[in-house]
Amino acid sequence: MIRLLYGLAVLAVACAATVAASLLPVTDPTTATGLCIAAGSVAGLLATTWLPCPCHRKDNR
């Protein structure tokens, strides 16, 4: 259950970054798509390093 919540938290951070990037005033569709993908990818990567990983818990749950 903890791993599911961890995965949902990482997904929520990545989705929020993608939505925020889509609100930027970029007129070229290719650039806008690339920007959204990059923002979601970087945010997801950073969220996995920032949020505590459930697999390293001391109580082994």
DSSP file (Angstrom, degrees, kcal/mol; ACC not computed):
  #  RESIDUE AA STRUCTURE BP1 BP2  ACC     N-H-->O    O-->H-N    N-H-->O    O-->H-N    TCO  KAPPA ALPHA  PHI   PSI    X-CA   Y-CA   Z-CA
    1    1 A M     >        0   0    0      0, 0.0     4,-2.1     0, 0.0     5,-0.2   0.000 360.0 360.0 360.0 -38.5    0.0    0.0    0.0
    2    2 A I  H  >  +     0   0    0     59,-0.2     4,-2.4     1,-0.2     5,-0.2   0.901 360.0  52.1 -65.7 -39.7    2.9    2.4    0.8
    3    3 A R  H  > S+     0   0    0      1,-0.2     4,-2.5     2,-0.2    -1,-0.2   0.873 107.9  52.4 -64.7 -35.7    4.5    1.7   -2.6
    4    4 A L  H  > S+     0   0    0      2,-0.2     4,-2.4     1,-0.2    -1,-0.2   0.927 110.3  47.1 -64.5 -44.7    1.2    2.5   -4.3
    5    5 A L  H  X S+     0   0    0     -4,-2.1     4,-2.3     2,-0.2    -2,-0.2   0.887 111.4  51.9 -64.3 -38.3    1.0    5.8   -2.4
    6    6 A Y  H  X S+     0   0    0     -4,-2.4     4,-2.3     2,-0.2    -2,-0.2   0.935 110.7  47.7 -61.7 -46.8    4.6    6.6   -3.3
    7    7 A G  H  X S+     0   0    0     -4,-2.5     4,-2.3     1,-0.2    -2,-0.2   0.887 111.9  49.7 -62.2 -39.9    3.9    5.9   -7.0
    8    8 A L  H  X S+     0   0    0     -4,-2.4     4,-2.5     2,-0.2    -1,-0.2   0.874 109.3  52.0 -67.1 -37.0    0.8    8.1   -6.9
    9    9 A A  H  X S+     0   0    0     -4,-2.3     4,-2.0     2,-0.2    -2,-0.2   0.922 111.2  46.5 -65.2 -43.5    2.7   10.9   -5.3
   10   10 A V  H  X S+     0   0    0     -4,-2.3     4,-2.2     1,-0.2    -2,-0.2   0.917 113.3  49.6 -63.9 -42.6    5.5   10.8   -7.9
   11   11 A L  H  X S+     0   0    0     -4,-2.3     4,-2.6     1,-0.2    -2,-0.2   0.893 109.0  52.5 -62.8 -40.1    2.8   10.7  -10.6
   12   12 A A  H  X S+     0   0    0     -4,-2.5     4,-2.4     2,-0.2    -1,-0.2   0.894 109.5  48.9 -64.2 -40.2    1.0   13.6   -9.1
   13   13 A V  H  X S+     0   0    0     -4,-2.0     4,-2.1     2,-0.2    -2,-0.2   0.929 113.0  47.1 -64.6 -44.6    4.2   15.7   -9.1
   14   14 A A  H  X S+     0   0    0     -4,-2.2     4,-2.0     1,-0.2    -2,-0.2   0.899 113.2  48.5 -64.7 -40.9    4.9   14.8  -12.7
   15   15 A C  H  X S+     0   0    0     -4,-2.6     4,-2.6     2,-0.2    -1,-0.2   0.898 109.8  52.1 -66.1 -40.1    1.4   15.6  -13.8
   16   16 A A  H  X S+     0   0    0     -4,-2.4     4,-2.4     1,-0.2    -2,-0.2   0.903 110.1  48.7 -63.4 -40.3    1.4   18.9  -12.0
   17   17 A A  H  X S+     0   0    0     -4,-2.1     4,-2.3     2,-0.2    -1,-0.2   0.885 111.1  50.7 -66.3 -37.5    4.6   19.9  -13.7
   18   18 A T  H  X S+     0   0    0     -4,-2.0     4,-1.9     2,-0.2    -2,-0.2   0.912 111.6  47.0 -66.1 -42.7    3.2   18.9  -17.1
   19   19 A V  H  X S+     0   0    0     -4,-2.6     4,-0.8     2,-0.2    -2,-0.2   0.913 112.1  50.5 -65.4 -42.0    0.0   21.0  -16.5
   20   20 A A  H >< S+     0   0    0     -4,-2.4     3,-0.7     1,-0.2     4,-0.3   0.901 110.7  49.5 -62.9 -39.9    2.1   24.0  -15.3
   21   21 A A  H >< S+     0   0    0     -4,-2.3     3,-1.3     1,-0.2    -1,-0.2   0.849 104.7  58.5 -67.5 -32.7    4.3   23.7  -18.5
   22   22 A S  H 3< S+     0   0    0     -4,-1.9    -1,-0.2     1,-0.2    -2,-0.2   0.703  98.5  60.9 -70.6 -16.7    1.2   23.5  -20.7
   23   23 A L  T << S+     0   0    0     -4,-0.8    -1,-0.2    -3,-0.7    -2,-0.2   0.557  80.1 107.5 -85.2  -8.3    0.1   26.9  -19.3
   24   24 A L  S <  S-     0   0    0     -3,-1.3     2,-2.2    -4,-0.3    -3,-0.0  -0.420  84.9-109.8 -69.7 146.5    3.2   28.6  -20.6
   25   25 A P        +     0   0    0      0, 0.0     2,-0.5     0, 0.0    -1,-0.1  -0.438  61.6 148.0 -80.0  71.6    2.7   30.9  -23.6
   26   26 A V        -     0   0    0     -2,-2.2     6,-0.0    -4,-0.2    -2,-0.0  -0.922  27.8-170.7-106.3 126.3    4.5   28.8  -26.3
   27   27 A T        +     0   0    0     -2,-0.5    -1,-0.1     4,-0.0     3,-0.0   0.787  61.9  84.1 -90.7 -28.0    3.0   29.1  -29.7
   28   28 A D     >  -     0   0    0      1,-0.2     4,-2.5     2,-0.0     5,-0.2  -0.654  68.1-150.2 -79.3 122.0    4.8   26.3  -31.6
   29   29 A P  H  > S+     0   0    0      0, 0.0     4,-2.3     0, 0.0     5,-0.2   0.854  94.9  51.5 -62.2 -35.9    3.0   22.9  -30.9
   30   30 A T  H  > S+     0   0    0      2,-0.2     4,-2.4     1,-0.2     5,-0.2   0.920 112.4  45.4 -67.8 -42.7    6.2   20.9  -31.2
   31   31 A T  H  > S+     0   0    0      2,-0.2     4,-2.5     1,-0.2    -1,-0.2   0.903 112.6  51.4 -65.5 -41.4    8.1   23.0  -28.7
   32   32 A A  H  X S+     0   0    0     -4,-2.5     4,-2.2     2,-0.2    -2,-0.2   0.905 111.1  47.5 -63.7 -41.8    5.1   23.0  -26.4
   33   33 A T  H  X S+     0   0    0     -4,-2.3     4,-2.5     2,-0.2     5,-0.2   0.927 113.2  48.1 -64.5 -45.4    4.8   19.2  -26.5
   34   34 A G  H  X S+     0   0    0     -4,-2.4     4,-2.6     1,-0.2    -2,-0.2   0.883 110.8  51.7 -62.1 -38.8    8.6   18.8  -25.9
   35   35 A L  H  X S+     0   0    0     -4,-2.5     4,-2.6     2,-0.2    -1,-0.2   0.906 110.5  47.8 -64.7 -42.7    8.4   21.3  -23.0
   36   36 A C  H  X S+     0   0    0     -4,-2.2     4,-2.4     2,-0.2     5,-0.2   0.915 113.7  47.3 -64.3 -43.9    5.5   19.4  -21.4
   37   37 A I  H  X S+     0   0    0     -4,-2.5     4,-2.3     2,-0.2    -2,-0.2   0.924 114.0  47.4 -64.4 -43.9    7.4   16.0  -21.8
   38   38 A A  H  X S+     0   0    0     -4,-2.6     4,-2.7    -5,-0.2     5,-0.3   0.914 112.2  49.5 -64.3 -42.9   10.6   17.5  -20.4
   39   39 A A  H  X S+     0   0    0     -4,-2.6     4,-2.3     1,-0.2     5,-0.2   0.921 113.5  45.8 -63.9 -43.7    8.9   19.1  -17.5
   40   40 A G  H  X S+     0   0    0     -4,-2.4     4,-2.2     2,-0.2    -1,-0.2   0.890 114.6  48.2 -65.6 -39.5    7.0   15.9  -16.5
   41   41 A S  H  X S+     0   0    0     -4,-2.3     4,-2.4    -5,-0.2    -2,-0.2   0.936 114.3  44.3 -67.7 -47.2   10.1   13.8  -16.9
   42   42 A V  H  X S+     0   0    0     -4,-2.7     4,-2.7     2,-0.2     5,-0.2   0.914 114.9  49.1 -65.4 -42.3   12.4   16.0  -14.9
   43   43 A A  H  X S+     0   0    0     -4,-2.3     4,-2.4    -5,-0.3    -1,-0.2   0.904 111.3  49.8 -64.9 -40.3    9.8   16.5  -12.2
   44   44 A G  H  X S+     0   0    0     -4,-2.2     4,-1.8    -5,-0.2    -2,-0.2   0.913 112.5  47.5 -63.2 -42.3    9.2   12.8  -12.0
   45   45 A L  H  X S+     0   0    0     -4,-2.4     4,-1.2     1,-0.2    -2,-0.2   0.922 113.9  46.7 -64.4 -44.6   12.9   12.1  -11.7
   46   46 A L  H  X S+     0   0    0     -4,-2.7     4,-1.9     1,-0.2    -2,-0.2   0.862 109.5  54.7 -66.9 -34.5   13.3   14.8   -9.0
   47   47 A A  H  X S+     0   0    0     -4,-2.4     4,-2.6     1,-0.2    -1,-0.2   0.871 105.1  53.4 -66.9 -35.6   10.3   13.5   -7.1
   48   48 A T  H  < S+     0   0    0     -4,-1.8    -1,-0.2     1,-0.2    -2,-0.2   0.798 114.1  42.2 -70.3 -25.8   11.8   10.0   -7.0
   49   49 A T  H  < S+     0   0    0     -4,-1.2    -2,-0.2    -5,-0.1    -1,-0.2   0.748 119.9  42.7 -88.5 -24.3   15.0   11.4   -5.5
   50   50 A W  H  < S+     0   0    0     -4,-1.9    -2,-0.2    -5,-0.1    -3,-0.2   0.885  99.9  72.9 -89.5 -41.9   13.3   13.8   -3.1
   51   51 A L  S  < S-     0   0    0     -4,-2.6     2,-0.2    -5,-0.2   -45,-0.0  -0.496  95.9-102.3 -74.3 142.3   10.4   11.7   -1.7
   52   52 A P        -     0   0    0      0, 0.0    -1,-0.1     0, 0.0    -2,-0.1  -0.461  36.4-123.3 -67.7 130.9   11.5    9.0    0.7
   53   53 A C    >   -     0   0    0     -2,-0.2     3,-1.3     1,-0.1   -50,-0.1  -0.569   7.7-144.3 -77.0 131.7   11.5    5.6   -0.9
   54   54 A P  G >  S+     0   0    0      0, 0.0     3,-1.1     0, 0.0     7,-0.1   0.703  95.4  67.9 -69.7 -18.1    9.3    2.9    0.8
   55   55 A C  G 3  S+     0   0    0      1,-0.2    -2,-0.0     6,-0.1   -52,-0.0   0.628  95.9  55.5 -78.1 -10.2   11.7    0.2    0.0
   56   56 A H  G <  S+     0   0    0     -3,-1.3    -1,-0.2     3,-0.0     2,-0.1   0.065  76.7 134.5-107.1  24.1   14.3    1.7    2.4
   57   57 A R    X   -     0   0    0     -3,-1.1     3,-0.7     1,-0.1    -4,-0.0  -0.438  55.7-137.5 -72.3 147.7   12.0    1.7    5.4
   58   58 A K  T 3  S+     0   0    0      1,-0.2    -1,-0.1    -2,-0.1    -3,-0.0   0.755 100.5  57.5 -78.0 -24.4   13.6    0.4    8.7
   59   59 A D  T 3  S-     0   0    0      1,-0.0    -1,-0.2     0, 0.0    -2,-0.0   0.441 102.0-130.8 -88.7   2.0   10.5   -1.6    9.7
   60   60 A N    <         0   0    0     -3,-0.7    -2,-0.1     1,-0.1    -5,-0.1   0.814 360.0 360.0  56.3  38.9   10.5   -3.6    6.5
   61   61 A R              0   0    0     -7,-0.1   -59,-0.2   -59,-0.0    -1,-0.1   0.417 360.0 360.0 -93.0 360.0    6.8   -3.2    5.6
